[in-house]
Amino acid sequence: RLLQPCKYWLNEGHCAKGAACPFAHHAAGSEALAAKAQWVRDRRAQRRKLATDAGDPHARSGGAQRKSQRAKQFAAFVSRSLGGPQTLNEGSGVLDVAGGRGAVAFELIESHGVRTTVIDPRPARLTKQQHKRVKARGGAKGSGVPDSISACLTPQLWQAPQPASGGSGEAQEQEQEQGQGGIDPAIVARIRSCSAVVGMHPDQATDAIVDLACELGLPFALAPCCVFPRLFDHRRLPQDDAESPGGRVETREQLIRYLCHRADDAARRRGHAVPPCEVTHLPFEGANAIVFRRPPGLPPATTERPTDENTDSVADDKPSGLDAAIATILGE
């Protein structure tokens, strides 16, 4: 029986495990190529089925776009669902948590005119295609990189006390420069004055996004991805959960329900007059469920429909790993 192909060998052309890998590393040949192509098709079909079973309408209809479109889709959703550019540009603008290279922030800035700051240990930097977009609009060489804070979002960061306004002398000057605990007061001020908190697949920063938004009474939007049930063993579903009352959070669907309960419960405890959390799906492949809260005064929509801007394809975007694998295997 033909072994299942190794996904690392298939997508990257090499595997760190070498001969010890329990999956097949096929050499070139028509039979091996056909087996690889079938495996890719089966894998994509399985992903679509899982997404459909989880309630994703785009997977059911076949309308999900490539992963390369997700930053564009998410940024457009944030702009239209969290108050629009005028509201989102208040204060220090949007805070994009665990934003990596700044793909979402770039789209918010370039496509929607929304001032955005990335917070991530890695510095924000543009791709070649993003540099081309900046150049096409007349931007200077090297410009267009979103502002960024090189840090992980934790309560210690946004709850750090800011320096007192009174007093004078060298001690106060040093306090203003360094803040308490070595945290720059300017960073604390930028975080606490943001207009909304967002995160596309923020992983370990998922709970922090909800906690920051709830503490400040802000709108937020996040696309949960990895669950990390052992790392976040404290997560528990509410006792009134229909499927697993008080159970541990072990799946993405459970994480979504947990986040909604956590946010709504925190808002009640703090007395914030904010709308309840909502959940929708955006039309891109992968983890596309969005947990979000609108600003007060904005009515909830029964269905989030992609605009023309969301459905435009980008001709020079690179295809996803699975798309590239199929094209390579079939000689396209």
C-alpha angles and dihedrals in degrees: 000000000000111000120235109265119254109253092215092052090046097049102030105023093238141062126209092216094059114181091357092067111112091214129078123270099197121204120220115292139117095255093049092046091051091050091051093049091050091049091053092050091049091048093051091047090051091051091050091050092050091049092048092049088051091057101261105154093194093058090049093052095040091240099122113124130215120289088246087074097055098094090051092046094047094047091051090049092050092050096050099036104041099054107289131265096300093056095039093052092061117113112352092337128236122347112217105201120207086000096160111195090000102257095148093041091050091054093047091051101039102034102032107023092238117149107233137181123201119217112197136121088244120073118248115249136167130248122230091260091051091050088053091053092051091048092048091057091049098260119158119258110274094018128115097062109137118242110261142193113213099220145088115258108246132153088252088063100051096032094051109128114251119226117274117256096226131072132051144223137062095318093058092046091053091047091052092050098046106022122206116315092011094290115138108243089215089062092049090049093049092050095046093047096051119124098220140358121228138172134182108207093336094174109187092016094059097101092043091059091055093043094050093046092048094047092053097034092240133152114252142181128194138168107216116214124158116038102199093198094182095046092048098038091149093071112110132173116238119268091247093056107133097220107031114011109205091351128148118267106248107145134051091246089055090047090055092052090045093052093049091051093045092051097044093045092049091049091053093048092050094045095237114163095221133136120262120264119272133201127212138156127239121213102255132100121263130022098002103151111120123207109197147155122212124219116266113278098032112113117230116252119230091219132015105224120192115243124224087264090058096049098048113114123223109228096203097046113117115244121248121268093262093046090050091048093053092046091049094046095047093042094243 
